[in-house]
Every structure is written in structure tokens, then in C-alpha cells.
Amino acid sequence: MSQNSDSDSRAGAEAGGMPAAGFDQAFALAETEHATQTDKAGAAYILHVRRVIEGVQKIAPADLVQDCMVVAALHDVVEDCPVTLEDLAVLGFSQQVIDGVDSVTKREGEEYLDMVRRAGENPLGRWVKLADNLDNSNPERVAKLSASDAEWFENKYAGARAVLAEYGAVV
């Protein structure tokens, strides 16, 4: 999965500094931060991150794939770990990547669909959120949940896919 984003590198170079952090740095951070986390079915959480990365490789427009992969690697780092958007800036991630991560990060007190709308408005966030949604609603994963949890997730994610479709993010 080793990929560095050309546009990330250009963004860092244009800012007069070192090339911006890319995919390798993003995935290494995700592996470290999610190391002890598991999903609702008890699987290692980093497996979900990998599937979201693979998802954006399949669905994102070609000109956005590299940056989407970086955002996908980081998509839950700020929301679920002790990492801030400011930390990502210090680590050298481009503003475009940081904005993408911000767009898919649920804020305290924010309704889920409001966050999905914010993701939809971001050119990277919409594809990462769709890949995240598709993985979270994968029938194989949902089958491992209780019937009530499965129904709740199916409804939640169907509504999110409808919102993302309004922004052109469809499979």
C-alpha cells in the first residue's frame, strides 16, 4: 500500500518547506494510534482502515486517489485517538489532507448526518466517507452484529449514502 501523494509533495514544496507527509507516514500513524483498538465485532481496527484505503482506490476519481488514500489512513485518528488536526500539521500533512480529515471527523455534539454533509462538501472527504460507509455497512461485517445493531447501522448508513450521492459520491 505504500504511496506518497505527488500533490502533497508539491504542496509542501510550494510552502517553502520539506515535502508534505504522505501515505507512508499516514498509515504508520494509523497503525500506531489504532494498535490496541478493535471494531464492534472484535476485529483489529486497523483492518477497517486498510479496507477504507482499498475502497478509495476503487471509487475515488483518479486525480484524487493519492490524497484520498492519505485521508483514508487518517480518517479516524483525530476522532478516536489522542491526535489533533494541529498534530497532523506539525507532522507535515498538507492543508488539503488536514481539511479532508477534518471533514470526516465527527465533532462533539454534532449530528452524524451533519458531519456527512461536511464530508460531502470536501473533495477528498466525500470519497473517504463513502468508502468508510461501504465498509461499515458491508453485509459480512453487519452479520457479526446483533440484529438490533445491524438494523440501526443499515438505516444510519443508507441515509449517509443518500447525502453523499447529493455531492456526486456514488459507486
C-alpha positions as CSV (number, residue, x, y, z in Angstrom):
1,M,0.0,0.0,0.0
2,S,3.0,2.3,0.0
3,Q,2.0,5.5,-1.8
4,N,3.2,9.1,-1.5
5,S,1.0,11.8,-2.9
6,D,2.5,14.0,-5.6
7,S,0.1,16.8,-4.8
8,D,1.0,16.5,-1.1
9,S,4.7,16.8,-2.0
10,R,4.1,19.8,-4.2
11,A,2.0,21.5,-1.5
12,G,4.9,21.1,1.0
13,A,7.5,22.3,-1.6
14,E,5.3,25.3,-2.6
15,A,5.1,26.3,1.1
16,G,8.9,26.6,1.1
17,G,9.5,23.6,3.3
18,M,10.0,19.9,3.1
19,P,7.6,17.8,1.0
20,A,4.4,17.2,2.9
21,A,3.9,13.9,4.7
22,G,2.3,11.3,2.5
23,F,0.7,7.9,2.7
24,D,3.5,6.0,4.4
25,Q,3.5,8.5,7.3
26,A,-0.2,8.5,7.5
27,F,-0.5,4.7,7.6
28,A,2.3,4.4,10.1
29,L,0.5,6.9,12.4
30,A,-2.8,5.0,11.9
31,E,-1.1,1.7,12.8
32,T,0.4,3.2,16.0
33,E,-2.7,5.0,17.1
34,H,-5.2,2.2,16.4
35,A,-2.8,-0.6,17.6
36,T,-5.0,-1.6,20.6
37,Q,-8.4,-0.8,19.2
38,T,-11.0,-3.3,17.9
39,D,-14.2,-2.8,16.0
40,K,-17.7,-3.7,17.2
41,A,-17.1,-7.3,16.0
42,G,-13.8,-7.6,17.9
43,A,-11.5,-7.4,14.9
44,A,-8.4,-5.3,14.9
45,Y,-9.4,-1.8,13.9
46,I,-6.5,-1.2,11.5
47,L,-8.2,-3.8,9.2
48,H,-11.1,-1.4,8.8
49,V,-8.6,1.4,7.9
50,R,-7.0,-0.8,5.3
51,R,-10.4,-1.6,3.7
52,V,-11.3,2.1,3.6
53,I,-7.9,2.8,1.9
54,E,-8.6,0.0,-0.6
55,G,-12.1,1.4,-1.1
56,V,-11.0,4.8,-2.1
57,Q,-8.5,3.3,-4.5
58,K,-11.5,1.8,-6.3
59,I,-14.1,4.6,-6.2
60,A,-12.3,8.0,-6.0
61,P,-11.6,9.9,-9.2
62,A,-8.0,9.2,-10.5
63,D,-6.8,12.7,-9.8
64,L,-7.8,12.5,-6.1
65,V,-6.9,8.9,-5.3
66,Q,-3.5,9.6,-3.7
67,D,-4.7,12.3,-1.3
68,C,-7.8,10.2,-0.6
69,M,-5.6,7.3,0.5
70,V,-3.8,9.6,2.9
71,V,-7.1,10.9,4.3
72,A,-8.5,7.3,4.5
73,A,-5.5,6.2,6.6
74,L,-6.1,9.1,9.0
75,H,-9.9,9.1,8.8
76,D,-10.5,8.1,12.4
77,V,-7.2,9.1,14.0
78,V,-8.5,12.5,15.2
79,E,-11.9,11.3,16.2
80,D,-10.9,8.1,18.0
81,C,-7.3,8.8,19.2
82,P,-5.4,11.5,21.1
83,V,-4.3,13.2,17.9
84,T,-5.4,16.7,16.8
85,L,-5.6,18.4,13.5
86,E,-2.8,20.6,14.7
87,D,-0.7,17.5,15.4
88,L,-1.2,16.5,11.7
89,A,0.0,19.9,10.6
90,V,3.1,19.6,12.8
91,L,3.8,16.1,11.3
92,G,3.8,17.7,7.9
93,F,0.5,16.8,6.3
94,S,-0.8,19.2,3.7
95,Q,-3.7,21.6,4.4
96,Q,-5.7,19.7,1.8
97,V,-5.3,16.4,3.7
98,I,-6.0,18.1,7.0
99,D,-9.2,19.6,5.7
100,G,-10.2,16.2,4.3
101,V,-9.6,14.6,7.7
102,D,-11.5,17.4,9.4
103,S,-14.4,16.9,7.1
104,V,-14.8,13.2,8.1
105,T,-14.2,13.8,11.8
106,K,-17.4,14.0,13.9
107,R,-17.3,16.9,16.3
108,E,-18.6,16.8,19.8
109,G,-22.4,17.3,19.9
110,E,-22.6,17.1,16.1
111,E,-25.3,15.0,14.4
112,Y,-24.0,12.2,12.2
113,L,-25.7,13.5,9.0
114,D,-24.3,17.0,9.6
115,M,-20.8,15.5,9.6
116,V,-21.7,13.5,6.5
117,R,-22.8,16.8,4.8
118,R,-19.4,18.4,5.8
119,A,-17.6,15.4,4.3
120,G,-19.7,15.7,1.1
121,E,-18.6,19.3,0.7
122,N,-15.0,18.3,0.8
123,P,-13.5,16.9,-2.5
124,L,-11.5,14.2,-0.5
125,G,-13.8,13.7,2.4
126,R,-16.8,12.7,0.2
127,W,-14.9,9.7,-1.2
128,V,-13.3,8.7,2.1
129,K,-16.7,8.9,3.9
130,L,-18.3,6.8,1.1
131,A,-15.6,4.1,1.4
132,D,-15.9,4.2,5.2
133,N,-19.7,3.9,4.9
134,L,-19.5,1.0,2.4
135,D,-17.1,-0.9,4.7
136,N,-19.2,-0.3,7.8
137,S,-22.3,-1.5,6.0
138,N,-20.7,-4.5,4.4
139,P,-23.1,-7.4,4.9
140,E,-20.2,-9.7,6.1
141,R,-19.4,-7.2,8.9
142,V,-23.1,-6.4,9.7
143,A,-23.8,-10.1,10.1
144,K,-21.5,-10.3,13.1
145,L,-23.6,-7.7,14.9
146,S,-26.8,-8.2,16.9
147,A,-30.0,-7.9,14.9
148,S,-30.9,-4.6,16.5
149,D,-27.4,-3.2,15.9
150,A,-27.4,-4.4,12.3
151,E,-30.7,-2.7,11.6
152,W,-29.6,0.5,13.3
153,F,-26.4,0.6,11.2
154,E,-28.2,-0.2,8.0
155,N,-30.5,2.7,8.5
156,K,-27.7,5.1,9.5
157,Y,-25.5,4.2,6.6
158,A,-28.3,4.2,3.9
159,G,-29.1,7.8,5.0
160,A,-25.5,8.8,4.8
161,R,-25.1,7.3,1.3
162,A,-28.1,9.3,0.1
163,V,-26.5,12.5,1.4
164,L,-23.1,11.7,-0.2
165,A,-24.9,11.0,-3.5
166,E,-26.1,14.6,-3.5
167,Y,-22.4,15.6,-3.7
168,G,-21.7,13.1,-6.5
169,A,-20.1,10.4,-4.4
170,V,-21.7,7.3,-5.7
171,V,-20.3,3.8,-6.6
